[in-house]
Amino acid sequence: MTSEKVTSLQVAKQAGVSQSAVSRVFTPGASASKKTVERVRQAANDLGYRPNVLARAMVSGKSRMIGLVVAYLDNLFYPDALERLSNQLKEKGYHVLIFMTSQTLGNIDEVLQEIMDYQVDGIVLASVAMSSDLAKDCQKAGVPVVLFNRSQDDDRLSSVGSDNVSGGRKIADFLIAGGHKKIAHIAGWEGASTQRDRETGFLSGLNSARVKLFSRGVGNFEIEQAREAARKMFDQDNYPDAVFVANDHMAIGVMDVLRIELGLRVPEDVSVIGYDDVSAAEWSAYSLTTVRQPAKQLVEETVSILMDHIENKAKSPRRIAIDGPLIVRNSARIPEGWKNERF
């Protein structure tokens, strides 16, 4: 059973308005009176009309679509941040296409080539990087790219993230102020700028206090690998008295190993500090001390830069690093008088 497709002209006749008025009602950002919008939408509902977004994109040259690429959603920071990002872009009249990829450049380049085929107006890379050649291709095609929670040594790319160096330094200062002597680190994926910068700041803080890193493991931002790193690091007589874990997702797994498998007390035997301040960090079961990534500000800056590139044809890339506070809870020894100190 078939039926003819309803056209905008039929909607215009039903609503008693011009065809251009119908177009304005269904064009994001276009102006139309409240009365016109109500009449057009009522007529469209009665007739079963749906605007042809793809046809409009072919005429206007703008798809009103943004490609959003993310490597993993296990870390609770990303579902929250990506929901905020999608909602803000929707408010600007853009639809979001989400693509999953791995952290390896080869796979990312394949995915981005596919995204380009959709004629997207912009691309947001959430904690993934891109090759120099593909960055050049995007620039030639006039498709702006913004890195979210990741930076890259490429002058053509805008990026928005936390000030990870400062965050790592705050963690070192806090642990040293708490009197810890055997301070360890469980790193994330070593190809990530977030990992590199957090560890750089952390080691800088230790070096300033002439404290040597006691031990180091790698969790690759994956909870099971972080658990295994914790087992190797702490299942021995001479174990660290504090550990900075490169994100909360891994830190939660590390705490489980320390308390449940190894019978260590947190923070009496071992202080644990994470990074991100995900929702689970404040659960009473963990009460994780951590550096907060200001997701709301990160998303607002990302959308602002993207709109500047798309709508205002801004050419110069912008790189933003937003400072985040250390959120002190109960997983790490609290220094005496810490409220009077700045961390």
C-alpha positions as CSV (number, residue, x, y, z in Angstrom):
1,M,0.0,0.0,0.0
2,T,1.5,3.3,-1.0
3,S,0.7,7.0,-0.6
4,E,2.1,10.1,-2.2
5,K,4.6,12.1,-0.3
6,V,3.3,15.3,1.2
7,T,5.0,18.5,-0.1
8,S,5.7,21.8,1.5
9,L,3.3,23.4,-1.0
10,Q,0.4,21.3,0.4
11,V,1.4,22.4,4.0
12,A,1.4,26.0,2.9
13,K,-2.1,25.8,1.4
14,Q,-3.4,24.0,4.5
15,A,-1.9,26.6,6.8
16,G,-2.8,29.5,4.7
17,V,0.8,30.8,4.3
18,S,3.4,31.0,1.6
19,Q,5.7,28.1,0.8
20,S,8.7,30.2,1.9
21,A,7.0,30.6,5.3
22,V,6.9,26.8,5.6
23,S,10.6,26.6,4.7
24,R,11.5,29.2,7.4
25,V,9.6,27.3,10.1
26,F,11.6,24.1,9.4
27,T,14.9,25.9,8.9
28,P,17.0,26.1,12.2
29,G,17.8,29.7,13.0
30,A,15.3,31.2,10.5
31,S,12.7,33.7,11.7
32,A,8.9,33.2,11.8
33,S,6.2,34.6,14.0
34,K,4.8,32.4,16.8
35,K,1.4,32.3,15.0
36,T,3.0,31.2,11.7
37,V,5.0,28.5,13.5
38,E,1.9,27.1,15.2
39,R,-0.2,27.1,12.0
40,V,2.5,25.5,9.9
41,R,3.3,22.8,12.5
42,Q,-0.3,22.0,13.0
43,A,-0.9,21.7,9.2
44,A,2.3,19.5,8.9
45,N,1.1,17.2,11.7
46,D,-2.4,16.9,10.1
47,L,-0.9,16.0,6.7
48,G,2.0,13.9,8.0
49,Y,4.6,16.2,6.4
50,R,8.3,15.8,7.2
51,P,10.9,18.2,5.8
52,N,13.5,16.7,3.5
53,V,16.7,17.6,5.4
54,L,19.0,16.1,2.9
55,A,17.4,18.0,0.0
56,R,17.7,21.2,1.9
57,A,21.4,20.5,2.6
58,M,22.0,20.0,-1.1
59,V,20.5,23.4,-1.9
60,S,22.1,25.3,1.0
61,G,25.4,23.5,1.0
62,K,25.1,22.9,4.7
63,S,24.1,19.5,6.1
64,R,23.5,20.9,9.7
65,M,25.3,17.7,10.9
66,I,28.3,17.4,13.2
67,G,30.4,14.3,13.3
68,L,31.3,13.3,16.8
69,V,34.1,10.7,17.2
70,V,34.8,9.0,20.5
71,A,37.1,6.1,21.3
72,Y,35.4,4.6,24.4
73,L,32.4,5.2,26.7
74,D,33.5,3.1,29.6
75,N,34.8,6.2,31.4
76,L,31.7,7.9,32.9
77,F,33.2,11.3,32.1
78,Y,32.3,10.8,28.4
79,P,28.6,9.9,28.5
80,D,27.9,13.0,30.5
81,A,30.1,15.3,28.4
82,L,28.8,13.9,25.1
83,E,25.2,14.3,26.2
84,R,25.9,18.0,27.1
85,L,27.7,18.4,23.7
86,S,24.8,16.9,21.7
87,N,22.2,19.0,23.5
88,Q,24.1,22.2,23.0
89,L,24.6,21.5,19.3
90,K,21.0,20.6,19.0
91,E,20.1,24.0,20.4
92,K,22.2,25.6,17.7
93,G,20.2,23.7,15.0
94,Y,22.7,20.9,14.4
95,H,22.3,17.1,14.3
96,V,25.0,14.9,15.8
97,L,26.3,11.7,14.2
98,I,28.3,9.6,16.7
99,F,31.0,7.4,15.5
100,M,33.0,4.9,17.7
101,T,36.6,4.2,16.9
102,S,39.8,3.0,18.6
103,Q,42.7,5.1,19.7
104,T,45.0,4.1,16.9
105,L,45.5,6.6,14.1
106,G,44.8,4.2,11.3
107,N,41.4,3.3,12.5
108,I,40.5,6.9,13.3
109,D,41.5,8.0,9.8
110,E,39.2,5.4,8.3
111,V,36.3,6.6,10.4
112,L,37.0,10.2,9.6
113,Q,37.1,9.5,5.9
114,E,33.6,8.0,6.3
115,I,32.4,11.0,8.2
116,M,33.6,13.3,5.4
117,D,31.4,11.4,3.0
118,Y,28.4,12.6,5.0
119,Q,29.2,16.2,4.2
120,V,29.3,17.2,7.8
121,D,29.7,20.8,8.7
122,G,32.2,20.1,11.5
123,I,33.9,17.4,13.5
124,V,34.5,17.0,17.2
125,L,37.1,14.4,18.2
126,A,36.6,13.3,21.8
127,S,39.8,12.0,23.2
128,V,41.2,10.8,19.9
129,A,43.8,12.2,17.6
130,M,44.1,12.5,13.8
131,S,46.9,12.2,11.3
132,S,48.6,15.3,9.9
133,D,47.4,14.3,6.4
134,L,43.8,14.0,7.3
135,A,44.0,17.3,9.1
136,K,45.1,18.8,5.9
137,D,42.3,17.1,4.0
138,C,39.7,18.6,6.4
139,Q,41.2,22.0,6.0
140,K,41.1,21.8,2.2
141,A,37.4,20.7,2.4
142,G,36.6,23.5,4.7
143,V,35.5,21.2,7.5
144,P,36.5,22.5,10.9
145,V,37.8,20.1,13.5
146,V,37.9,20.6,17.3
147,L,39.7,18.3,19.7
148,F,37.7,17.7,22.9
149,N,39.7,16.6,26.0
150,R,42.8,16.1,23.9
151,S,45.4,18.3,22.4
152,Q,47.7,17.8,19.4
153,D,50.9,19.3,18.0
154,D,49.2,20.6,14.9
155,D,48.8,24.4,14.3
156,R,45.7,23.8,12.2
157,L,43.6,22.2,14.9
158,S,41.6,23.9,17.7
159,S,41.4,22.1,21.0
160,V,39.6,22.3,24.3
161,G,40.6,20.5,27.5
162,S,41.5,20.7,31.1
163,D,44.8,22.2,32.3
164,N,46.1,18.7,32.9
165,V,49.6,19.8,33.8
166,S,48.2,22.0,36.6
167,G,45.9,19.2,37.8
168,G,48.8,16.8,38.0
169,R,50.8,19.3,40.0
170,K,48.0,19.8,42.5
171,I,47.8,16.1,43.1
172,A,51.5,15.9,43.8
173,D,51.4,18.9,46.2
174,F,48.4,17.4,48.1
175,L,50.1,14.0,48.6
176,I,53.4,15.6,49.7
177,A,51.5,17.9,52.1
178,G,49.9,14.8,53.5
179,G,53.3,13.4,54.5
180,H,53.5,10.6,51.9
181,K,57.0,9.3,51.1
182,K,56.4,6.4,48.7
183,I,54.2,7.9,46.0
184,A,53.3,5.9,42.9
185,H,51.5,6.5,39.6
186,I,49.3,4.3,37.4
187,A,49.2,5.8,34.0
188,G,46.6,5.8,31.3
189,W,47.2,5.3,27.5
190,E,50.7,6.7,26.9
191,G,49.8,8.0,23.5
192,A,47.2,10.4,24.9
193,S,48.1,14.1,25.5
194,T,45.9,13.9,28.7
195,Q,48.1,11.2,30.2
196,R,51.3,12.9,29.1
197,D,50.3,16.3,30.6
198,R,48.9,14.9,33.9
199,E,52.0,12.9,34.5
200,T,54.2,15.9,33.5
201,G,52.6,18.1,36.1
202,F,52.6,15.3,38.7
203,L,56.3,14.6,38.3
204,S,57.1,18.3,38.3
205,G,55.4,18.6,41.7
206,L,57.3,15.6,43.1
207,N,60.6,16.9,41.7
208,S,60.1,20.4,43.2
209,A,59.8,18.7,46.6
210,R,62.7,16.4,45.8
211,V,60.5,13.3,46.1
212,K,61.3,10.5,43.7
213,L,58.5,8.5,42.1
214,F,58.4,5.2,44.0
215,S,56.8,3.0,41.3
216,R,54.9,3.3,38.1
217,G,52.4,1.1,36.3
218,V,50.2,1.5,33.1
219,G,46.5,0.9,33.0
220,N,45.8,2.3,29.5
221,F,42.6,3.9,30.7
222,E,41.0,0.4,30.9
223,I,39.8,-0.8,34.3
224,E,41.0,-4.4,34.1
225,Q,44.5,-3.3,33.0
226,A,44.5,-0.8,35.9
227,R,43.5,-3.6,38.3
228,E,46.4,-5.8,37.1
229,A,48.8,-2.9,37.5
230,A,47.6,-2.4,41.0
231,R,48.1,-6.1,41.8
232,K,51.7,-6.0,40.6
233,M,52.4,-2.7,42.4
234,F,50.8,-3.6,45.8
235,D,51.0,-7.3,46.2
236,Q,54.4,-7.1,47.9
237,D,55.8,-6.2,51.3
238,N,57.2,-2.8,50.3
239,Y,54.2,-1.2,48.6
240,P,53.5,2.6,48.0
241,D,51.7,4.6,50.6
242,A,49.9,6.7,47.9
243,V,49.0,6.3,44.2
244,F,47.8,8.8,41.6
245,V,45.7,7.0,39.1
246,A,45.3,8.8,35.8
247,N,41.5,8.8,35.7
248,D,38.6,7.9,38.0
249,H,37.5,5.0,35.9
250,M,40.8,3.2,36.6
251,A,41.0,4.6,40.2
252,I,37.7,2.9,41.1
253,G,39.1,-0.5,39.9
254,V,42.4,0.1,41.8
255,M,40.5,0.8,45.0
256,D,38.5,-2.5,44.6
257,V,41.8,-4.4,44.3
258,L,43.4,-2.7,47.3
259,R,40.5,-3.2,49.6
260,I,38.8,-6.4,48.5
261,E,41.6,-8.5,47.1
262,L,44.6,-7.3,49.1
263,G,42.9,-6.3,52.3
264,L,44.5,-2.8,52.4
265,R,42.8,0.2,54.0
266,V,42.1,3.3,52.0
267,P,43.4,5.9,53.0
268,E,44.9,4.5,56.2
269,D,47.4,2.2,54.4
270,V,47.2,3.7,50.9
271,S,45.9,7.1,49.6
272,V,44.3,7.0,46.2
273,I,43.6,10.0,44.0
274,G,42.0,10.0,40.5
275,Y,41.2,12.5,37.8
276,D,37.9,13.6,36.2
277,D,35.4,13.7,39.1
278,V,32.8,11.3,37.5
279,S,29.5,10.7,39.2
280,A,30.7,7.5,40.9
281,A,33.6,9.4,42.5
282,E,31.3,10.9,45.1
283,W,29.5,7.6,45.9
284,S,30.0,6.7,49.6
285,A,31.6,3.4,48.6
286,Y,34.5,5.2,47.0
287,S,34.5,8.9,48.2
288,L,37.3,9.5,45.7
289,T,39.6,12.5,46.0
290,T,40.1,13.7,42.4
291,V,40.7,16.6,40.1
292,R,37.4,17.8,38.5
293,Q,37.2,18.3,34.8
294,P,34.8,21.2,34.3
295,A,32.6,19.4,31.7
296,K,30.1,22.3,31.3
297,Q,32.8,24.8,30.5
298,L,34.6,22.4,28.2
299,V,31.5,21.8,26.2
300,E,30.6,25.4,26.0
301,E,34.0,26.4,24.7
302,T,34.0,23.5,22.2
303,V,30.6,24.5,20.8
304,S,31.6,28.2,20.7
305,I,34.8,27.5,18.7
306,L,33.0,25.1,16.3
307,M,30.3,27.7,15.6
308,D,32.9,30.4,15.0
309,H,34.6,28.2,12.4
310,I,31.3,27.1,10.8
311,E,29.1,30.2,10.9
312,N,31.6,33.0,11.2
313,K,34.3,31.4,9.1
314,A,36.9,32.0,11.8
315,K,40.3,30.8,10.5
316,S,42.7,31.0,13.4
317,P,42.7,27.9,15.6
318,R,42.1,28.3,19.3
319,R,43.6,26.2,22.1
320,I,41.9,26.3,25.5
321,A,43.0,24.7,28.7
322,I,40.6,25.1,31.7
323,D,41.8,24.8,35.2
324,G,39.9,22.3,37.4
325,P,39.9,22.1,41.2
326,L,41.1,19.3,43.4
327,I,38.0,17.8,45.0
328,V,39.0,16.5,48.5
329,R,37.0,13.5,49.8
330,N,38.0,10.5,51.9
331,S,40.2,8.2,49.7
332,A,43.4,10.1,50.4
333,R,45.0,11.3,53.7
334,I,44.0,14.9,54.2
335,P,46.9,17.2,55.3
336,E,46.6,19.1,58.5
337,G,45.2,22.6,57.8
338,W,44.5,21.7,54.1
339,K,41.6,24.2,54.0
340,N,44.0,27.0,54.4
341,E,46.1,25.7,51.5
342,R,45.4,26.1,47.8
343,F,45.4,22.8,45.9
